[in-house]
Amino acid sequence: MPNTGINKARYLICAIALLIGLLIANNVTAGGHKGSHGVPEAFKELIEISLHEKAGLTFFMNGQSLPAIVTKIIDEHTIEGRNQEYGRIIIRLSRVNAIARN
């Protein structure tokens, strides 16, 4: 009769390895998706409006909010803006969670 304790341990190790593999695959897919598609189209639309119409935006990043007007699009992932407190603000769009138009 085979030792059931060893079989249970092997089963548990395989299940844990499968779970870890799925978690790693999910992280890689989520990170690759964001990087390969770049900035969401809605972000780009609001940024263009702010740049051309001098409309104010609020950028939400990690629980903080930053009001600003976009003054320059540096590249696909970075913009420059200003507000009443700072004359020049560089914003990395990969760190932005949401954008609201004032």
Order of alpha helices (4+ residues) and beta strands (2+ residues): alpha-alpha-beta-beta-beta-beta-beta
